Amino acid sequence: MIPRDVPKGFALFYTTFDIDGRLNEEKARKMMDFVRERFGVEAALHTCTQVHGVTVTRVQTAQSWSECDSCDALLSDERNVALGIKVADCLPVTMIDSAHSVVANIHSGWRGAASQITALTIDKLERETAFEAASATAWLGPSIRSCCFEVGEEVAIQFPQKFVERTKAKPHVDLVSFTAHVLESRGIQRVVDTGLCTRCEGSIFHSYRRDGKTGGRNLAVVAQ
Ligand SMILES: [Zn+2]
């Protein structure tokens, strides 16, 4: 699935491509063939071994697929780089500053969101690259939405209460609105929400809550 407003010279898409949480050289190469054919971008894929933490890794151009040991966000200001984030209900947050050729991709589940992983990524972007919020666009990918994200009180209290719905028996957290608020408060005015819930009936995307541990993973890929 390709969201709207992807600038020319960049790639962004969400795929249910059959991965069980681990990629390999061949799968990464196939995906980069698609990026070349569909978007005209030549890139090598970088992914992370995700741990629901807040480590942000800066990626440099490489020849072949690589995966960091433990991080949950990737950024780069180099060309020929693709950044892949694995999700199956958690929110993929992607940023492109096309004026300064900077891209970032974030794995933001509720733990990452509560620990401010999106704000921490913007901090690093502003510290280490030419990134400017005013020229950036952010995309909020397919993820579990407030319709389906029932949580316990111990999770609900970690968010500002305006992002917690209490109309049902248990609280429901709106991670998407929370994240959009973080992006806007940091000066990113263009936020594109795909509006897709992974858990909802009829979703084509993998969902951890629906499918359990044996389910697949979705991949959010941005490239320049
Ligand atoms: Zn839903």
Residues whose N, C-alpha, C, O or C-beta is under 5 A from the ligand:
A	BS01	ZN	R145 C147 C148 C197 R199 C200
